[in-house]
């Protein structure tokens, strides 16, 4: 009689051991894809869920398979619906499929420094450099380092260490994460000779400052802010008449003039106006991987390439492959977003909003403005439109799968599809519907 009153064994006490779970044949694919360590950590979480009564023991393996990430990296691919085309916090320029394919192909052994015909060592990145020369034929020579700040630091070290760099007070720029250009320059051993005033600098200000200790004149495009009102500055063509090298940091990476962004500086124009060196970023308007691009005279670029610091700043084979494919391949996602017709975007957004309303979600298409972002074209607004949703959806969308990032304005979540590939519309739609039921 006593045995009849015993309760059934608590299933929480029968959580499978992690070792037993990892031996299950159904987990072999997950272990092969992301590694045993990640699957083991996931198994521990699932095991704890069984002990807390949230999961039945027989559901463990399926739960592990569902919870294991797609990749071994903790970085998560997100859908950028912010209306910021080159979003620094989201990794700046998304690569084209051609660049992604080239990057994957270069992940193994490559001929990055070998001439296959002779089996001898060959210049590193030679085909990428050739592609850059074709894209900016005004440059006698080209060099690539790991980002724009590195390019400027290399120029300052090679050409002005122990000497002076002339810089207008109006170009004392702070870039991302609190880094300031003057501090970067002085860290190389160069001295900064301040020229002019914050709002007005004239050619005679530079002329008076030029002396035997002048390494070069630095012209920095204020790529993340605008100065308006009682202002004046000096163009590259005038600075080039002063008899000292001129280095132009144009920032966002246009190689040639762009009709969509007529006020944005470009490499070709800067070289034609007399700059000795032009520095640009590859992961902004160019739409490529992170890299600092250096264009200029053969003598100036060679001085940078041969400096010992250049070895510490060189890019890897993956960057070289992705950069070459960006230059040689089809339109980049950045270019597509810039050129997307507003009528086409409105049509997509309207269909999207109608589908959401069919699921009982309040969704309206409203006028909006997109921006270039990433330190490019400050003050330039691109006519756009957005899908307005309840702001409560912002958090579940950001933390969902996949994460969808919009922007909250006046208690409404705005999703601008300009930077979302049209092939992802259904994916984003499903994410919004799922977020609405949380």
Buried (B, 14 or more C-beta within 10 A) or exposed (E): EEEEEEEEEEBBEEBBEBEEBBEBEEBEEBBEBBEEEBBBEBBEEBBEBBBEEEBBBEBBBEBBBEBBBEEEEEEEEBBBBBBBBBBBEBBBBBBBEBBEBBBEEBEEEEEBEBEEEEEEEBEBBBBBBEBBBEBBEBBBBBBBBBBBBBBBBBBBBBBBBEBBBBBBBBBBBEBEEEEEBBEBBBEBEBBBBBBBBEBBBBBEBBBEBBEEEBBBBBBBBBBBEEBEEEEEBBEBBBBBEBEBBBBBBBBBBBBEEBEBBEEBBBBBBBBEBBBBBBBBBBBBBBBBBBBBBBBBBEEBBBBBBEBEBBEEBBBEBBBBBBBBBBBBBEEBBBBBBBEBEBEEBBEBBBEBBEBBEEEEBEBBBEEBEBBBBBBBBBEBEBEBBBBBBBBBBBEBBEEBEBBBBBBBEEEBBBBBBBBBBEEBBEBBBBBBBEBBEE
